Amino acid sequence: MRRYWARLATAAVATAALAGCGLGDTSSSASGDTAAVTGEVKGKVTFQTWALKPKFTAYVQGVIDAFEKKYPGVHVEWLDQPGDGYAEKVLSQAAGGTLPDVVNLPPDFALPLVKESMLLDVGKADPHLAEEYVAGGVDAYRFAGHDGAYGYPWYLNTDVNYWNTELLGRYGLDPKHLPTSLDELIAQARTLKQKSGGAAYLMSRKPGLGDLADAGVPIMAADGRSFAFNTPKAAALLDTYRDAFKEGLLPQDVLTDKYAGNAKLFTAGTAAWTTGGANYIGGLATDNPSLAPKTVASPAFGTPPLYVQGLSVARAGKNLPAAVALARWVTSADNQAAFAHLTSIFPSTKASGSDPFFARSDGTNAGDAKVIAFRSLADAKMLQPVQVDGAMSDIVNQQIALAISGGATSQQALDTAVARCNQLLKD
């Protein structure tokens, strides 16, 4: 998909030039991307969301109506695209010179357009961006090799740790002293294996690029043009997992395609630890009602992972003042909070930090998990670079499995993964 996007993005530049749509033309009151967008907020602006109709029609329309009321001279045309094929739709719009003024783009969708100078640097267009939104959300739209920030973070999520307290207590572990690091996790996994005779596990997933990043391993070179995660620190981390696997602290099939998965083992009561979003316990209450009350949350190890959706502004838009104002309006603290009350997401504004709906638990395990996740967002970061596509993920997973199984040294596996991913990056 990444390479497909890259080809379409190149075609988009050629098409836009032929159509005379004026890439980089910010004559509507902005001086390129080098100054704040100023000017009267009026006229037509197009706003595209991703699969929010019909469930959130009333909410989005209400936000639009309030915006038009605040700025009587503005008319917002709302476009909502289906979930399937959204990537292709956006690039088709870009190629045809019809990219909406304000468009919902996750960071990996935004990057190909940034490479072709199709998105506005809202970090320069809006001087208040960095001070009003959480750092991780803004940083998600900063890309190596490209100065600036190319999206307003809209709604966020992260993962926390979940623990089966009954299983922990049954096999000699104290649910009040949960692991807070990989070393502690391995030590407690050893105790649980010994006490359970191998009938249950604490560790039940192999590491990925996110674990390497969390350990301080740079996944890519500073310029974003090559992968660089084949470091001694990364090899040492894989060695640690290899030793744990050899000791029987992880399921034997964890490295195979037949593996049921960490979350399924947790739901079945075979694994005592998993990770998930803030609403995980709510889903668990449906899948295993007896387990949900026995499940507690704790903060993610190290740096919490960040999952982000954002709003980008088309650089060639002919009504930039209205577009920037709309993106700010939709992502404002009040509007994000109202959205979060309707579904399991978190707002990206710093002003939301003291909102009791997010910052205060109702006393339930699920309420505690929500608060832990929300507080984690202040430090959360995207751990896997947006340049990583499905083919690269497959390569990395295969090589990590090879290293942990002992089929190759950790350094050999990492070197192979980096070389093959770099080749894909060039294709």
C-alpha positions as CSV (number, residue, x, y, z in Angstrom):
1,M,0.0,0.0,0.0
2,R,2.8,2.4,0.8
3,R,4.4,2.0,-2.6
4,Y,0.9,2.3,-4.3
5,W,0.5,5.6,-2.4
6,A,3.9,6.8,-3.5
7,R,3.1,6.1,-7.2
8,L,-0.3,7.9,-7.0
9,A,1.2,10.8,-5.1
10,T,3.8,11.3,-7.9
11,A,0.9,11.1,-10.4
12,A,-1.0,13.6,-8.4
13,V,1.7,16.2,-8.8
14,A,1.8,15.8,-12.5
15,T,-2.0,15.9,-12.8
16,A,-2.3,19.0,-10.6
17,A,0.3,20.8,-12.6
18,L,-1.4,20.0,-15.9
19,A,-4.8,21.1,-14.4
20,G,-3.2,24.4,-13.2
21,C,-4.5,23.9,-9.7
22,G,-1.4,25.7,-8.3
23,L,0.3,23.5,-5.8
24,G,1.7,25.7,-3.1
25,D,-0.5,28.7,-4.1
26,T,-1.5,30.2,-0.7
27,S,-2.6,33.5,-2.1
28,S,-5.8,33.4,-0.1
29,S,-4.1,35.4,2.7
30,A,-1.2,33.2,3.6
31,S,2.4,33.7,2.6
32,G,3.2,30.1,1.6
33,D,3.8,28.0,4.7
34,T,6.2,30.5,6.3
35,A,3.7,32.7,8.2
36,A,0.4,32.4,10.1
37,V,-2.7,32.1,8.0
38,T,-4.7,35.3,8.5
39,G,-7.7,36.8,6.8
40,E,-11.5,36.8,7.1
41,V,-13.1,33.5,7.8
42,K,-15.8,33.3,5.1
43,G,-16.7,31.4,1.9
44,K,-17.0,27.7,1.1
45,V,-14.8,25.1,2.7
46,T,-14.9,21.3,2.2
47,F,-14.5,18.9,5.1
48,Q,-13.9,15.2,4.7
49,T,-14.2,12.6,7.4
50,W,-13.6,8.9,7.4
51,A,-16.6,6.5,8.1
52,L,-18.4,8.7,10.6
53,K,-21.8,8.5,9.0
54,P,-24.4,7.5,10.1
55,K,-23.4,6.7,13.7
56,F,-21.9,10.2,14.3
57,T,-23.9,12.3,11.8
58,A,-25.7,14.3,14.5
59,Y,-22.5,15.1,16.3
60,V,-20.5,16.2,13.2
61,Q,-23.4,18.2,11.8
62,G,-23.8,19.9,15.1
63,V,-20.1,20.9,15.1
64,I,-20.5,22.2,11.6
65,D,-23.7,24.1,12.4
66,A,-22.0,25.8,15.4
67,F,-19.0,26.8,13.2
68,E,-21.2,28.3,10.6
69,K,-23.1,30.2,13.3
70,K,-19.9,31.6,14.7
71,Y,-18.8,32.6,11.2
72,P,-22.0,33.6,9.3
73,G,-20.1,34.0,6.0
74,V,-18.9,30.4,5.9
75,H,-20.5,27.4,4.2
76,V,-19.1,24.0,5.1
77,E,-19.6,21.1,2.7
78,W,-19.2,17.8,4.6
79,L,-18.0,14.8,2.8
80,D,-17.8,11.4,4.5
81,Q,-16.1,8.5,2.9
82,P,-16.6,4.8,3.6
83,G,-14.1,2.9,5.7
84,D,-13.0,0.6,2.9
85,G,-10.8,2.0,0.2
86,Y,-10.2,5.4,2.0
87,A,-6.5,5.5,1.2
88,E,-7.2,5.0,-2.5
89,K,-10.0,7.6,-2.4
90,V,-7.8,10.3,-0.9
91,L,-5.0,9.8,-3.4
92,S,-7.5,9.8,-6.2
93,Q,-8.7,13.1,-5.0
94,A,-5.2,14.4,-4.8
95,A,-4.4,13.2,-8.3
96,G,-7.5,14.9,-9.6
97,G,-6.9,18.2,-7.9
98,T,-10.0,17.7,-5.7
99,L,-8.4,17.1,-2.3
100,P,-10.8,18.6,0.3
101,D,-9.8,21.7,2.2
102,V,-9.8,19.9,5.5
103,V,-9.3,16.1,5.4
104,N,-9.1,13.4,8.1
105,L,-5.7,11.8,7.6
106,P,-3.8,9.5,10.0
107,P,-0.1,10.1,9.9
108,D,0.7,7.3,7.6
109,F,-1.8,8.6,5.1
110,A,-0.5,12.1,5.4
111,L,3.2,11.3,4.7
112,P,2.9,10.6,0.9
113,L,1.1,13.9,0.5
114,V,3.7,15.8,2.6
115,K,6.4,14.4,0.3
116,E,4.6,16.0,-2.6
117,S,4.0,19.3,-0.8
118,M,0.3,18.9,-0.9
119,L,-0.4,19.6,2.8
120,L,-0.1,22.9,4.7
121,D,2.5,23.2,7.4
122,V,-0.1,24.0,10.1
123,G,2.7,24.4,12.6
124,K,3.7,27.6,10.8
125,A,0.2,28.5,9.7
126,D,-1.1,28.3,13.3
127,P,1.5,29.6,15.9
128,H,-0.6,28.1,18.8
129,L,-0.5,24.5,17.6
130,A,2.3,23.2,19.8
131,E,1.1,25.0,22.9
132,E,-2.5,23.8,22.7
133,Y,-2.2,20.2,21.7
134,V,-0.4,17.3,23.4
135,A,3.2,16.9,22.2
136,G,2.9,13.4,21.0
137,G,-0.2,14.2,18.9
138,V,1.6,17.1,17.2
139,D,4.8,15.1,16.7
140,A,2.9,12.4,14.9
141,Y,2.5,14.9,12.1
142,R,6.2,15.8,12.0
143,F,8.1,13.7,9.5
144,A,11.8,13.1,9.2
145,G,13.3,15.0,6.4
146,H,10.4,17.5,6.3
147,D,10.3,20.6,8.4
148,G,7.0,21.5,10.0
149,A,3.8,19.8,11.3
150,Y,1.1,18.7,8.9
151,G,-2.0,18.0,10.9
152,Y,-4.0,18.9,13.9
153,P,-4.3,15.9,16.2
154,W,-8.0,15.1,16.5
155,Y,-8.7,12.0,18.6
156,L,-6.2,9.7,20.4
157,N,-5.9,6.4,22.0
158,T,-3.2,4.3,23.7
159,D,-2.6,0.9,25.3
160,V,-2.2,-0.1,28.9
161,N,-1.3,-3.3,30.6
162,Y,-4.1,-5.7,31.8
163,W,-3.7,-8.4,34.4
164,N,-5.7,-11.4,35.5
165,T,-5.5,-11.0,39.3
166,E,-7.0,-14.4,40.0
167,L,-4.4,-16.2,37.9
168,L,-1.6,-14.1,39.5
169,G,-2.7,-14.9,43.0
170,R,-3.3,-18.6,42.3
171,Y,0.3,-19.0,41.1
172,G,2.2,-17.2,43.8
173,L,2.2,-13.6,42.5
174,D,0.9,-10.5,44.3
175,P,-1.6,-8.4,42.2
176,K,-0.7,-5.4,44.2
177,H,2.9,-5.6,43.0
178,L,2.6,-5.8,39.2
179,P,5.6,-5.8,36.9
180,T,6.8,-2.3,35.8
181,S,9.6,-3.4,33.4
182,L,10.6,-6.2,31.2
183,D,13.0,-7.6,33.8
184,E,10.3,-7.7,36.4
185,L,7.9,-9.3,33.9
186,I,10.4,-12.1,33.1
187,A,11.1,-12.7,36.8
188,Q,7.3,-13.0,37.6
189,A,6.8,-15.1,34.5
190,R,9.3,-17.5,35.8
191,T,7.5,-17.8,39.1
192,L,4.1,-18.3,37.4
193,K,5.5,-21.0,35.2
194,Q,7.0,-22.9,38.1
195,K,3.9,-22.6,40.3
196,S,1.5,-23.5,37.4
197,G,3.6,-26.3,36.0
198,G,3.4,-24.7,32.6
199,A,-0.4,-24.6,32.6
200,A,-0.4,-20.8,32.4
201,Y,1.8,-18.0,31.1
202,L,2.5,-14.4,32.1
203,M,4.4,-13.6,28.8
204,S,2.6,-14.6,25.7
205,R,3.7,-12.4,22.8
206,K,7.0,-11.8,20.9
207,P,8.5,-8.3,20.6
208,G,8.1,-6.0,17.6
209,L,9.4,-2.7,16.4
210,G,7.5,-0.9,19.1
211,D,9.4,-2.8,21.8
212,L,12.7,-1.9,20.1
213,A,11.7,1.8,19.9
214,D,10.6,1.7,23.6
215,A,14.0,0.3,24.5
216,G,15.7,3.4,22.9
217,V,16.6,1.8,19.6
218,P,16.3,4.3,16.7
219,I,14.1,2.6,14.1
220,M,15.1,4.9,11.2
221,A,17.9,7.2,10.4
222,A,17.4,10.8,11.3
223,D,16.6,11.8,7.7
224,G,13.8,9.2,7.5
225,R,15.4,7.6,4.4
226,S,16.6,4.3,5.8
227,F,16.0,1.9,8.6
228,A,18.6,1.6,11.3
229,F,17.3,-0.7,14.0
230,N,20.1,-3.3,13.7
231,T,21.9,-2.0,16.8
232,P,23.7,-3.9,19.6
233,K,20.9,-2.7,22.0
234,A,18.2,-4.2,19.7
235,A,20.2,-7.5,19.5
236,A,20.5,-7.6,23.3
237,L,16.7,-7.2,23.6
238,L,16.0,-10.0,21.2
239,D,18.6,-12.1,23.1
240,T,16.6,-11.5,26.3
241,Y,13.4,-12.8,24.6
242,R,15.2,-15.7,23.1
243,D,16.4,-16.8,26.5
244,A,12.9,-16.4,28.0
245,F,11.5,-18.5,25.1
246,K,14.1,-21.2,25.6
247,E,13.2,-21.3,29.3
248,G,9.6,-22.0,28.4
249,L,8.3,-18.6,29.7
250,L,6.4,-18.1,26.4
251,P,4.0,-20.5,24.6
252,Q,5.9,-22.7,22.1
253,D,3.7,-21.7,19.2
254,V,4.1,-17.9,19.9
255,L,6.4,-17.7,16.9
256,T,4.2,-19.5,14.4
257,D,1.3,-18.5,12.1
258,K,-0.9,-20.9,14.1
259,Y,-0.6,-18.8,17.3
260,A,-4.0,-17.8,18.6
261,G,-2.7,-14.5,19.9
262,N,-2.0,-12.9,23.2
263,A,-5.5,-11.4,23.7
264,K,-7.3,-14.6,23.0
265,L,-5.1,-16.5,25.6
266,F,-5.9,-13.8,28.1
267,T,-9.7,-14.0,27.4
268,A,-9.5,-17.8,27.8
269,G,-7.8,-17.5,31.1
270,T,-4.5,-19.1,30.0
271,A,-2.4,-15.9,30.0
272,A,-2.3,-13.5,32.9
273,W,-1.1,-10.4,31.0
274,T,-2.2,-8.6,27.8
275,T,-2.3,-5.1,26.5
276,G,-5.2,-3.1,25.1
277,G,-7.0,0.2,24.8
278,A,-8.9,2.0,27.6
279,N,-12.1,0.3,26.8
280,Y,-10.7,-3.3,26.8
281,I,-12.5,-4.3,30.0
282,G,-15.8,-3.4,28.5
283,G,-15.3,-5.7,25.6
284,L,-14.0,-8.4,27.9
285,A,-17.2,-8.2,29.9
286,T,-19.0,-9.5,26.8
287,D,-16.4,-12.1,25.8
288,N,-15.7,-13.5,29.3
289,P,-18.1,-11.9,31.9
290,S,-16.5,-13.7,34.9
291,L,-13.0,-12.5,34.0
292,A,-13.7,-8.8,33.6
293,P,-14.2,-8.0,37.3
294,K,-10.9,-9.8,38.1
295,T,-8.9,-7.7,35.5
296,V,-7.0,-4.7,36.5
297,A,-4.9,-2.2,34.5
298,S,-1.5,-0.6,35.0
299,P,0.5,1.9,32.9
300,A,2.3,0.5,29.8
301,F,5.9,-0.3,30.2
302,G,8.2,2.5,29.2
303,T,6.8,4.9,26.6
304,P,3.0,4.4,25.9
305,P,2.2,3.8,22.3
306,L,0.1,6.5,20.6
307,Y,-2.7,6.0,18.1
308,V,-3.8,9.2,16.4
309,Q,-6.3,10.5,13.9
310,G,-5.9,14.1,12.7
311,L,-7.1,16.8,10.4
312,S,-4.8,18.1,7.6
313,V,-5.3,21.2,5.5
314,A,-4.8,21.1,1.7
315,R,-1.9,23.4,0.8
316,A,-3.5,24.4,-2.5
317,G,-6.8,25.3,-0.9
318,K,-8.3,28.5,-2.1
319,N,-9.8,29.4,1.3
320,L,-7.0,28.7,3.8
321,P,-8.3,31.1,6.6
322,A,-11.6,29.2,6.8
323,A,-9.9,25.8,6.4
324,V,-7.5,26.4,9.3
325,A,-10.3,27.9,11.4
326,L,-12.4,24.8,10.8
327,A,-9.6,22.4,11.6
328,R,-9.1,24.2,14.9
329,W,-12.8,24.3,15.6
330,V,-13.4,20.6,15.1
331,T,-10.3,19.7,17.2
332,S,-11.1,22.2,20.0
333,A,-11.2,20.9,23.6
334,D,-15.0,21.3,23.9
335,N,-15.8,19.6,20.6
336,Q,-13.3,16.8,21.2
337,A,-14.7,16.2,24.7
338,A,-18.2,15.9,23.3
339,F,-17.0,13.4,20.7
340,A,-15.2,11.4,23.4
341,H,-18.4,11.2,25.4
342,L,-20.0,9.3,22.5
343,T,-17.2,6.7,21.8
344,S,-14.0,5.3,23.3
345,I,-11.5,7.9,22.3
346,F,-9.5,10.7,24.0
347,P,-9.1,14.3,23.1
348,S,-5.7,15.7,22.0
349,T,-5.8,19.1,23.6
350,K,-3.8,20.0,26.7
351,A,-6.9,21.8,28.1
352,S,-8.7,18.5,28.4
353,G,-6.2,17.3,31.0
354,S,-8.3,18.4,33.9
355,D,-11.7,17.3,32.5
356,P,-13.1,15.0,35.3
357,F,-14.8,12.8,32.7
358,F,-11.3,11.5,31.7
359,A,-9.2,12.3,34.7
360,R,-11.5,10.8,37.4
361,S,-12.4,7.1,37.8
362,D,-15.9,6.0,38.8
363,G,-14.3,3.4,41.1
364,T,-14.6,0.4,38.7
365,N,-11.7,-1.5,37.1
366,A,-12.9,-0.2,33.8
367,G,-12.9,3.4,35.1
368,D,-9.4,3.0,36.5
369,A,-8.2,1.8,33.1
370,K,-9.7,4.8,31.4
371,V,-7.9,7.2,33.8
372,I,-4.6,5.3,33.4
373,A,-4.8,5.5,29.7
374,F,-5.7,9.1,29.6
375,R,-2.9,10.1,31.9
376,S,-0.5,8.1,29.7
377,L,-1.3,10.3,26.7
378,A,0.9,13.1,28.0
379,D,4.0,10.9,27.4
380,A,2.6,8.7,24.6
381,K,4.4,8.6,21.2
382,M,4.1,6.8,17.9
383,L,6.6,4.0,18.4
384,Q,6.5,2.5,14.8
385,P,7.5,4.9,12.0
386,V,4.8,5.6,9.4
387,Q,7.1,4.4,6.7
388,V,6.6,0.8,7.8
389,D,4.1,-1.0,5.6
390,G,2.6,-4.5,5.7
391,A,5.4,-6.1,3.7
392,M,8.0,-4.6,6.0
393,S,6.1,-5.7,9.1
394,D,6.0,-9.3,7.8
395,I,9.8,-9.2,7.2
396,V,10.5,-7.9,10.7
397,N,8.2,-10.4,12.4
398,Q,9.7,-13.3,10.5
399,Q,13.3,-12.2,11.4
400,I,12.4,-11.6,15.0
401,A,10.8,-15.1,15.2
402,L,14.0,-16.6,13.6
403,A,16.2,-14.9,16.2
404,I,14.1,-15.9,19.2
405,S,13.8,-19.5,18.0
406,G,17.6,-19.6,17.6
407,G,17.5,-20.1,13.8
408,A,19.8,-17.1,13.5
409,T,21.7,-14.8,15.9
410,S,19.8,-11.7,16.9
411,Q,22.3,-9.5,15.0
412,Q,22.0,-11.6,11.9
413,A,18.2,-11.4,11.9
414,L,18.2,-7.7,12.5
415,D,20.8,-7.1,9.7
416,T,18.6,-9.1,7.3
417,A,15.4,-7.3,8.3
418,V,17.0,-3.8,7.9
419,A,18.5,-4.7,4.5
420,R,15.3,-6.1,3.1
421,C,13.2,-3.2,4.5
422,N,15.6,-0.7,3.1
423,Q,15.3,-2.3,-0.3
424,L,11.5,-2.0,-0.1
425,L,11.8,1.6,0.9
426,K,13.7,2.3,-2.3
427,D,11.3,0.4,-4.6
